[in-house]
């Protein structure tokens, strides 16, 4: 647990350093950046930022997999929606091969 916490602190500090040197800040504004700026404004403590980033790293993959699972089930249960999605993909992508 201490190793993970230490690793998070290092990653957050690296992100903080990167934010201080970028030319176009809007290209680097993700959730972690917002947390860092909230800390700079005094809205959050360093511990708050560390905890939020740690929870994102731990919880996000599980949350995403469950969400995708239920999305695929709902699509499978509604063939008309699936057909409409496929038409939209074909309209946007055309004859190109799909890539991840």
N, C-alpha and C positions, 0 to 999 in steps of 0.2 A: 504494500500500500504506500509506504514512504517512497519507494522507487518510482512508482507511477506518479505520485504527487510531484516528485522532483522533476520527472520527465515533462510533466505538464507545465511546470514553472519555466523550464528551459524553452519549451515550444512557444509559450506566451511571450517570453522575453525576445525570442527570435522574431516573432510577429511584430512586436512593439518596435524593434529596431528597423524592420523592413518598412513599417508604416512611416517612420521618421525620415526615410530616405527616398520614398517614391515621389515622382513628379506629379502624376495624376492620381489623386487619392481615391476618386470615385471608382476607379478600376479595381481597387483592392478593398472595397467596403463590404465585407461579409459579416456574419454574426459575431465572430471573434473580434473583429475590428470594432464593431459597435460596443462590445463589452469593454474593450480597452479604453475607448473614448469616454464611456460612462465612468470608468474608474478615474480617468484624468480629470473629469468634471467634479468628482467627489460623490457621484451617485452610487457607486459600488466600491467595495473594498477589494484589495488584491485577492483575498480569500474567496470573495464572491465570484470574481472572474475565474479563478482557478477551478472552483467547484462547477461552475456552468460549463466550462470547456471540458472538464473531465466527464461530466454527465453526458455531454454531446457525443464524446468519443465512445463511451460505453453503451449508451442507450440507442443511438441513431441506427446502427446496423439492424438491431432487433426490431425497432419500430418500422423501419423501411421494409424489411422482409415481410412483416405481418401485413402492412398496408398493401404491398404488391400482391401478396397472396389473395387477400380479399378482393382487390380490384380485378384480378384474373378470374376469380370465381363469379363475380358479378357480370363480367363481360361474357363468360361462358353461359350464364343463365339468361342472357338477353341477346339472342342472335342478331336482332335488328340493329342493336347498338354496335355489335362487332362488325357487321357489314358496313355501317356508316363510317366507322373508324377506318376500315380498310379502304373505302372509297377516298376518304380524306388523305390517307397516307399516299395512295396512288396519285392523287391530284398534286400533292406537294412534292413527292419524290419522283414521280414519273417512272421512267424505265430504269432508273439507276438502281443498283443493288443496295439493299439496306445495310447499314453498318451500325454497330453499337455505339 
